[in-house]
Amino acid sequence: MCDGLEIIAHRGASCDAPENSRSAVELAWRHGADAVEADFRLTRDGRIVASHDDSLQRIAGVDWHISDHSLDELRHLDIGGWKAPRWSGERIATLEELLSIPHPPAARFYVEIKSGPEISGELARVASASDWPQERIVLICFSARVLVAARQLLPVSPTYLVVEFLQDPHTGVWYPDADECLAEAVRHELTGLDLMAARAMDRELIGRIRSAGLDLCVWTVDEEPEARRLIAEGVRRITTNRPALLCHMLR
C-alpha cells in the first residue's frame, strides 16, 4: 500500500497464539510480519525470558514472580493452555530462543524491556551471540533511564520510549503530557517514540515528533480502517496483534 511500511507483530502473532511464546513468534514470521515485538524480564538466575507480566498468574495460573524464580523452575509451567487447548505444553521462552527462530533477512526484533537497567549486561551478551545485526535489534521501554543504560552496551540498537496515554473522561485532556514525553526522548537522544494508537491520530503531535527528528511507532492496531487512517497521517511503523490481517489488507 505504501513504501516503508513496517508491520510489527505485538508479542508475536498474539491474536492467534499464546503471547510472547515461541509459537507466536514463528507464526508472526509465517504471516509476513516485518518485525516482531516481545516483552522481556530477568529471572532470579539472570536469564532473560519473554513475559509481559511479572507474575505468571494470568498466563499460567500460578502467582510466580519471574524475578523470584530460576529459568528451570519457570520451565515447569504451561504458558499456552490458557489460550486454547492446542497450545497446552508451551513453555516460557528465552530471548536466545526467540532470536534463533528463522526470520526474513531485513526483519527487525523489538525488545521491550520490562526489567530495570540490571538487564543490560545479559541483553548485550545474548544480542551479540545471536545472528541478528545490532541495528536490527530495537530496544523499547517505558523508561528512558533504562534505554540509556542498555544503549551503553548496545550503541547501534535503535531506542524508542514507549508511552501510554490516558484521557480524562470529563475534560478530554490526555495525560501524561505528550510534549514532555517528546522532550524527554530528545534530551536522551533516543531514536523515537512508541505511542498508543489513539494518541497518535493527532496530526499536530505527529508533526512535532517529526520536526524534532524522531521516528514514530504506534501500538496496538488490529483493524484495517484504523491502520489506514494512521498511514494517511504518515505513520509507517504499526504494531498489531493480527499481523496476518494487516499484511493481507495493507499489501
N, C-alpha and C positions, 0 to 999 in steps of 0.2 A: 504493500500500500504506500509506503514512503521509505526513503533512504535512511539508513542508520537506525532503524527501529530495533530496540533490544527488548525481547520478551523474557522476563526473569521469573522462573518458577519459584513461588513462595513456599519455603520449606519443602522443596521438591514439588512434584505434582500432587499437592496435598488434598485436592478435592477427591482424588481417585485412590490414593494410597496413604498409609499412615504418615503423618507429618514428620519431617526430618529423618526419615528412615532410608536405608539403602534402596529399598523398593521404590520409594517416592522419587529419589534422585535418578535411578535408572529409567523410570517411566518418563520423567521430565525430558531427559535427553532423547528418548524414543519419540516423544511427542513433538520434538522440533524446537524446544526452548533454546534461546541464545545464551542463557545463563541460568544458574541455579543459586538460590539463596537458602541458607540454613542457619540455625541458631546453635551456638556452642558455649559449653561450660566446662570448667575444670573439675575433675574428680579429686577425691581425697589424696590419691596417689599420683596426682599431677598429669593425668591423661585428659585429652580434650574429646568430649563426646557431644553428640548433637541432641539438644533438647531446648525447647523454648522455656519451659518452666523449670524452676529449681527443684520443686517437688515432682515426683513421678505419679502422684495421686491421680491426675486426670487421665494419663495415657496408660498407666499400668495398674491402677487401683491400689497402690501402696504409697504411703506418705514417706517415701525415702527422699532425702535431700541429696542431690548429686554430690555436693561438696563434702558430705559426711561419709561417702562410700567409695570403695575402690572400683575400678573397672570390672574386675572379676565378679564382685558382688552384684553390680548393676546388670551384668550379662545374664543373670538368672531370671530377670523379669521379662515378661512378654509385653512389648510396647506396641503390638499390632492388633491384637484381638479386639480392642475397643472400637476399632474402625469397622471391621467386618470379620466374620469367622475365617474367611480365606486368608487373612493376614495374620492369623494366630501363629505364634512362634517367632515373630520378628523380634530381633534383639537390638538394643541400643547401639548406634553406630559411632565409630570414632571418626575424627577428621581425616585420619590417614585413609580409612576405608572409602570414605566418600570421594576423596580426591583421586583415588585409584580407579574409579569407575570410568570406563571408556567414554570419551566426550568429543564433540567436534573440535577441530584444531583452533578455531577462533573463539571458542567459548570463554566465558568468564564465570568465576565462582565467588559468590558474595558470602563472606564470613561475618555473620552478625555476632559480635562479642557480647555475651551475657555475663561474663565474669569481670573482675576488675583488672587492673594493669598487670597483676601477677601472672596472667595467662600469656603474656607477650613472649617469654622465652620459649615455651613449648610450642606456641603458634609458629614462631620463626623456624624452629627446628623441623616441625612437620612440613611446613610450606617448602623449605629448602630441600627436603628429602623427596618431595613429590616431583612429578614431571611437568608441573604447571609453571609457566613463566611467572615471575613475581608480579609483573604488571597486570596479569590476568586474575590474580587473587585480590579481590576487592574487600576492604575492611570497612564494616559499618557498625555503628554503635550509637546508643543514646547519650554517651558521654564523650565529649571532646577530649577530656583528660586521658581516657583510656586509649583513644585513637592516636593521640600524640605519643604515648608510651609504646604502643605497638609499632608505630611508624619508625621509631628509632632503630628497630631491628629489621623492619621490612620497608626500607625507604622508598622503594619503587611502587609499592602497592597503593592504588587509589584509596582515599579515605572519605567517607560520607557520614555526616551527622544525621542520625535518624531523629525525626521529630513527630510526635503525636500531638495533634491539636484537639481541644475540646471547645464546644461552642456554648456560651451561656444561653440557656433557653429563653431568658427574659430580655436580654439586651442584644442577642445575636453576635456579641463580640467573641472572637476566637482568642484562646489563650493556650500556651504561652504566646508572647508577642513574637510574630514572625520576623520582624526586623532585628530583634535581639538575637534570635537564633542565627539569622543571616550574619550578623556582626560577629558572633562567636565563631562561626565557620571561617570567616575571613581572617579573624585575629589569629586563629590557629593554623592558617594556611591549608585548610582541608580542600579536597577536590570538589566537594559539592554537598548538597542536602538531599535527604531521602524523606520526602513528605507524604503524609497520608493524602489520599486522592481528593477528599472533599475540600481540603485547603488549597490544593494545587490547581483548582479550577479558577483561581484568582489571577486574571491576566496581568494585572499590575504587579503582583508579587512575583510572578514568573519573570517579568521584565526586570525587576530589581535584582533577582538572583542572577540573571544573565549579565546584567550591567556590572555586577560585582566579579564577574569572571568565573562563576561557579557553575558546575554541572548540576543536573536535577534528575533524581529518580522519584518515582511515585508508587505508593502501595495503598491498598491491595485492590486491584481492579479485576472483576470477574464477569463483567457484562460488556458486550461489544459497543453499545451506544456510549457508555462512559469512556471506554478506551478511545473511541473515535473523537469525542469532544476534547479529550486531553491531547491527542495527537494534533488536532486542529489548533490548539494553543501552543504547540511547539514542543510538547513533551516527547522524548524519544526513548526513555527507559521506563518500562511499565512492569510492575511486579504483580503476579496473578497466581491464584490457587488453581487456575484452569488453563494451563499453557496450551493444551490441545485445542481448546475452543478458540482462544485468541490467535494462535498461529494459523488456524484454518480460516478464521473470519477476516483477519487483517492482511493475509497474504494470498 
